[in-house]
Amino acid sequence: MDAEQLDHKLAQVRHLVLDVDGVLTDGRLFFDNNGNELKTFNTLDGHGIKMLQKSGVQVAIITGRRSSVVERRAHDLGVHKLIQGREDKFTALQELFGDEGYRLEDIAYVGDDYPDLLVMTRVGCPISVPNAAAAVRERAIWVTDTRGGEGAVREVCDRIMKAQGTFDAALAPYLHSAD
């Protein structure tokens, strides 16, 4: 898909749905001696999510693992639509948006592994990170330049806002002093 076609698709996005491991993180799992799970998130992704939500695009998270760390990160970012511990991500997606009017073609989904494929083959804007499984990259209409956990979600957020014409307004507060 060329850049113009991609931007046309991104301009229609009303919901961005994210996987966690391999997308919001680099996919590695760390456990301490007490069995506590540790994850590393990128602050660029977090700020991009906040900016995108302020621009009017709703962000949601669906992950196959259950972790209090993910719950805290979602809360800190103001992401209220969160489903954890679910490999059946398409059913989870329907549950997240079932009470609202939504169209699959208005959803962008960022994934990296096989449990993401069912969602990716049904939404309007399937996106992958370059460190994703080959089958996932092949089914994405866009593979980010940035790897999962290293700012890929920020890249997606910025590109959506640029396609929707909201990026300059989202960036403006950072370019002007409060004086």
C-alpha positions in Angstrom: 0.0 0.0 0.0 1.4 3.4 -0.9 1.7 6.3 1.5 -1.4 8.1 0.1 -3.6 5.0 0.4 -2.3 4.4 4.0 -3.0 8.0 5.0 -6.5 7.7 3.6 -7.1 4.6 5.8 -5.6 6.2 8.8 -7.8 9.3 8.4 -10.8 7.1 9.0 -9.5 5.6 12.3 -11.7 6.2 15.3 -10.2 3.5 17.6 -6.6 2.3 18.0 -6.4 -1.1 19.6 -3.0 -2.3 20.9 -1.4 -5.6 21.9 1.1 -5.3 24.7 3.9 -7.9 24.6 5.9 -7.1 21.4 4.1 -3.9 20.7 4.0 -1.7 23.8 7.0 -3.7 25.1 9.9 -5.4 23.3 8.2 -8.8 24.0 10.7 -9.9 26.6 9.2 -11.0 30.0 11.1 -10.5 33.2 10.3 -12.3 36.5 11.9 -11.6 39.9 12.7 -14.3 42.4 9.2 -13.8 43.9 7.5 -14.5 40.6 6.6 -10.8 40.0 6.4 -9.9 36.3 8.3 -6.8 35.1 7.7 -5.0 31.8 9.4 -2.1 30.2 7.3 0.5 28.5 8.5 3.4 26.3 7.6 6.9 27.4 7.4 8.0 23.7 4.5 5.5 23.2 2.8 6.7 26.4 2.9 10.3 25.4 1.7 9.5 21.9 -1.3 7.6 23.3 -2.2 10.6 25.4 -1.9 13.0 22.5 -4.0 10.7 20.2 -6.7 10.4 22.8 -6.9 14.2 23.2 -7.3 14.4 19.4 -10.4 12.3 19.6 -9.2 8.8 18.8 -10.1 6.2 21.4 -7.3 3.8 22.5 -7.9 0.3 23.8 -5.6 -2.6 24.8 -6.2 -6.3 24.4 -3.5 -8.7 25.7 -3.1 -12.4 26.1 -1.4 -12.1 29.4 -2.8 -10.8 32.7 -0.6 -8.4 34.5 -1.1 -5.7 37.2 1.7 -3.8 35.5 -0.4 -3.5 32.3 -3.4 -2.4 34.3 -1.4 0.3 36.0 0.1 1.5 32.7 -3.3 1.7 31.1 -4.7 3.6 34.0 -1.7 6.0 33.9 -2.4 6.7 30.2 -6.1 7.1 30.6 -6.9 4.0 28.6 -10.2 2.8 30.0 -10.8 0.0 27.5 -8.6 -2.9 28.6 -9.0 -6.6 28.3 -6.3 -8.9 29.7 -5.7 -12.7 29.7 -7.5 -13.3 26.4 -6.1 -15.2 23.4 -9.4 -14.8 21.6 -8.7 -11.2 20.7 -11.5 -10.8 18.1 -14.1 -11.8 20.7 -12.5 -9.4 23.2 -12.6 -6.6 20.6 -16.3 -7.2 20.1 -16.8 -7.1 23.9 -14.9 -3.8 24.1 -17.0 -2.0 21.6 -20.2 -4.0 21.6 -22.2 -1.4 23.5 -21.3 1.4 21.1 -21.8 1.8 17.5 -18.6 0.9 15.8 -17.4 -0.2 12.4 -14.5 -2.6 12.0 -13.2 -0.5 9.1 -12.7 2.4 11.6 -10.4 0.4 13.8 -6.6 0.3 13.6 -5.0 -2.7 15.4 -1.3 -3.1 16.1 -0.1 -6.6 16.6 3.0 -8.8 16.4 2.1 -12.5 16.9 -0.4 -15.2 15.8 -3.1 -14.4 18.4 -3.4 -11.0 16.7 -4.2 -12.4 13.2 -7.9 -12.8 13.6 -8.4 -9.2 14.6 -5.9 -8.0 12.0 -7.7 -9.7 9.1 -11.0 -8.1 10.1 -10.2 -4.5 11.0 -9.8 -1.6 8.5 -6.2 -0.8 9.4 -4.0 -3.8 10.5 -0.6 -2.6 11.5 2.5 -4.6 12.5 5.9 -3.8 14.1 9.0 -5.0 12.3 9.9 -7.5 15.0 6.5 -9.3 14.4 6.1 -12.9 13.2 6.3 -13.0 9.4 2.7 -14.1 9.0 1.6 -11.0 10.9 3.8 -8.6 8.9 2.4 -10.1 5.7 -1.1 -9.3 6.7 -0.5 -5.8 7.8 -1.1 -2.8 5.5 1.7 -1.0 7.3 4.8 -2.2 9.2 6.2 0.5 11.3 9.9 1.5 11.0 10.3 1.4 14.8 10.3 -1.9 16.7 7.8 -2.8 19.4 8.7 -1.4 22.8 11.0 1.2 21.2 8.5 3.8 20.1 6.4 2.0 17.4 3.1 3.0 19.0 4.3 6.7 19.0 5.0 6.3 15.3 1.5 5.0 14.8 -0.1 7.7 16.9 1.8 10.5 15.1 0.9 9.1 11.7 -2.8 8.8 12.5 -2.9 12.4 13.8 -1.0 13.6 10.7 -3.5 11.8 8.4 -6.4 13.3 10.3 -5.0 16.8 10.3 -4.7 17.0 14.1 -1.0 16.6 14.6 -0.1 20.3 14.4 -2.7 21.2 17.0 -1.5 18.4 19.3 2.1 19.6 19.0 1.4 23.3 19.4 1.4 23.4 23.2 5.0 22.1 23.1 6.1 24.8 20.8 4.8 27.9 22.7 5.8 29.1 26.1 3.2 29.8 28.8 4.4 33.4 29.1 
